[in-house]
């Protein structure tokens, strides 16, 4: 029973997030065919397409959170840490998926936004409290935190990225480069 449910979720993730097709375009008929079951079987496990999406996103967010926690606890090089966190978030930040969430599933979009803010806060707390990393702040860390959060909200969102024909990774890297060279530096002492 659990195996069929997991297969449905796995196929949906593979087609929508992994395949870059987004959430809205995948039909339940296509999902059933990909999972090797019929459409009625899907409804035995899930009440709606939105329920499938919600559970799939929960699983992806849980994996993402575990990966980010591991990166923050094990990595001592700031640049490598930032790159690895961006790579991890990039999977969930597929442009089509984010646009579909924003347009068709606003409650799930809010959940993703909350998750994003929590992970940003976790990342920043890790920077402030990481004694092994040897960061010298050029400005008050709390001011840097607030500016970073505001900048992320302004530019690291689907609307900005789509409006300016950018990618999530390109936008994130540019923001992090600007932030790293302006607000802090890693010392070799």
C-alpha positions as CSV (number, residue, x, y, z in Angstrom):
1,X,0.0,0.0,0.0
2,X,2.7,2.5,1.0
3,X,4.7,1.4,-2.0
4,X,2.0,2.5,-4.5
5,X,1.6,5.8,-2.7
6,X,5.4,6.4,-2.8
7,X,5.5,5.5,-6.5
8,X,2.8,8.0,-7.3
9,X,4.7,10.7,-5.4
10,X,8.0,9.7,-7.0
11,X,6.6,9.8,-10.5
12,X,5.0,13.1,-10.0
13,X,8.2,14.6,-8.6
14,X,10.2,13.1,-11.5
15,X,7.9,14.6,-14.1
16,X,7.1,18.0,-12.6
17,X,10.2,19.1,-10.6
18,X,12.9,16.8,-12.1
19,X,11.6,17.1,-15.6
20,X,11.1,20.9,-15.4
21,X,7.5,20.7,-16.6
22,X,6.0,22.3,-13.5
23,X,3.1,21.1,-11.4
24,X,0.0,22.2,-13.3
25,X,0.8,20.6,-16.7
26,X,1.0,17.0,-15.4
27,X,-2.4,15.3,-15.7
28,X,-3.6,12.5,-13.4
29,X,-3.9,10.3,-16.5
30,X,-0.2,10.9,-17.3
31,X,0.7,10.3,-13.7
32,X,-1.3,7.0,-13.6
33,X,0.4,5.8,-16.7
34,X,3.9,6.7,-15.4
35,X,3.2,4.9,-12.2
36,X,1.8,1.9,-14.0
37,X,-1.6,2.1,-12.3
38,X,-5.0,3.4,-13.2
39,X,-6.5,6.8,-12.3
40,X,-8.9,5.3,-9.8
41,X,-5.9,3.9,-7.8
42,X,-4.6,7.5,-7.5
43,X,-7.9,8.5,-5.9
44,X,-7.7,5.7,-3.4
45,X,-4.5,7.3,-2.0
46,X,-5.1,11.0,-2.7
47,X,-8.2,13.1,-2.7
48,X,-6.9,15.5,-5.2
49,X,-4.0,16.6,-7.4
50,X,-3.3,19.4,-4.8
51,X,-3.0,16.8,-2.1
52,X,-0.4,14.9,-4.2
53,X,1.5,18.2,-4.7
54,X,1.4,19.1,-1.0
55,X,2.7,15.8,0.1
56,X,5.4,15.8,-2.6
57,X,6.5,19.3,-1.5
58,X,6.7,18.2,2.1
59,X,9.0,15.3,1.2
60,X,11.2,17.6,-0.9
61,X,11.3,20.3,1.8
62,X,12.3,17.7,4.4
63,X,15.1,16.3,2.2
64,X,16.2,19.9,1.5
65,X,16.2,20.9,5.2
66,X,18.3,17.8,6.1
67,X,20.8,18.6,3.3
68,X,21.1,22.2,4.3
69,X,21.6,21.3,8.0
70,X,24.4,18.9,7.0
71,X,26.1,21.6,4.8
72,X,25.9,24.2,7.6
73,X,27.3,21.8,10.2
74,X,30.1,20.3,8.2
75,X,31.4,23.0,5.8
76,X,34.0,25.6,7.0
77,X,34.6,27.5,3.8
78,X,32.0,30.3,3.3
79,X,32.0,30.2,-0.5
80,X,31.6,26.4,-0.7
81,X,28.9,26.6,1.9
82,X,27.0,29.2,-0.1
83,X,27.4,27.3,-3.4
84,X,26.2,24.0,-1.9
85,X,23.2,25.7,-0.2
86,X,22.2,27.3,-3.6
87,X,22.6,24.0,-5.4
88,X,20.4,22.3,-2.8
89,X,17.6,24.9,-3.0
90,X,17.9,25.2,-6.8
91,X,16.1,21.8,-7.2
92,X,13.0,23.0,-5.4
93,X,13.3,26.4,-7.0
94,X,12.5,25.2,-10.5
95,X,11.0,28.2,-12.3
96,X,8.0,26.4,-13.7
97,X,7.2,24.8,-10.3
98,X,7.4,28.2,-8.5
99,X,5.3,29.9,-11.1
100,X,2.6,27.1,-10.9
101,X,2.6,27.3,-7.1
102,X,2.2,31.1,-7.2
103,X,-0.5,31.0,-9.8
104,X,-2.5,27.9,-9.1
105,X,-1.7,26.8,-5.6
106,X,-1.3,30.0,-3.4
107,X,-1.5,28.2,-0.1
108,X,1.3,25.8,-1.1
109,X,3.2,28.9,-2.4
110,X,2.9,30.5,1.1
111,X,4.2,27.3,2.6
112,X,7.3,27.3,0.3
113,X,7.9,31.0,1.0
114,X,7.8,30.3,4.8
115,X,10.2,27.4,4.3
116,X,12.5,29.6,2.3
117,X,12.6,32.3,4.9
118,X,13.2,29.7,7.7
119,X,16.2,28.2,5.7
120,X,17.6,31.7,5.1
121,X,17.3,32.4,8.8
122,X,19.0,29.1,9.6
123,X,21.8,29.9,7.2
124,X,22.4,33.3,8.6
125,X,22.3,32.1,12.2
126,X,24.9,29.5,11.2
127,X,27.2,32.2,9.8
128,X,26.8,34.3,13.0
129,X,27.4,31.4,15.4
130,X,30.0,29.4,13.4
131,X,33.3,29.7,15.4
132,X,35.3,27.5,13.0
133,X,34.6,29.7,9.9
134,X,36.4,32.8,11.1
135,X,34.3,35.5,9.6
136,X,35.1,39.2,10.2
137,X,32.0,41.3,9.8
138,X,32.5,44.7,8.2
139,X,29.1,45.9,9.4
140,X,26.9,45.0,12.4
141,X,25.7,41.4,11.7
142,X,22.1,42.2,12.5
143,X,22.1,45.0,9.9
144,X,23.7,42.7,7.4
145,X,21.0,40.1,8.2
146,X,18.1,42.5,7.6
147,X,19.6,43.8,4.4
148,X,20.3,40.3,3.1
149,X,16.7,39.2,4.0
150,X,15.2,42.3,2.2
151,X,17.4,41.7,-0.8
152,X,16.4,38.1,-1.0
153,X,12.8,39.0,-0.8
154,X,13.2,41.6,-3.6
155,X,15.3,39.7,-6.1
156,X,15.2,36.0,-5.2
157,X,11.6,35.5,-6.1
158,X,9.9,34.0,-9.2
159,X,8.4,37.3,-10.3
160,X,11.7,39.2,-10.4
161,X,13.5,36.3,-12.0
162,X,10.9,35.9,-14.7
163,X,10.6,39.6,-15.3
164,X,14.3,39.9,-15.9
165,X,14.8,36.6,-17.8
166,X,17.2,35.2,-15.1
167,X,17.6,31.8,-13.5
168,X,17.4,31.1,-9.8
169,X,21.0,30.1,-9.7
170,X,22.2,33.1,-11.6
171,X,20.3,35.5,-9.3
172,X,21.3,33.7,-6.2
173,X,25.0,33.7,-7.1
174,X,25.0,37.4,-8.0
175,X,23.3,38.3,-4.8
176,X,25.7,36.2,-2.7
177,X,28.8,37.5,-4.5
178,X,27.6,41.1,-3.8
179,X,26.8,40.3,-0.2
180,X,30.1,38.4,0.4
181,X,32.3,41.1,-0.9
182,X,30.4,44.0,0.7
183,X,29.4,42.9,4.2
184,X,31.9,40.3,5.3
185,X,35.0,38.5,4.5
186,X,36.6,35.2,5.6
187,X,40.0,35.7,7.2
188,X,42.9,33.3,7.1
189,X,43.9,33.9,10.7
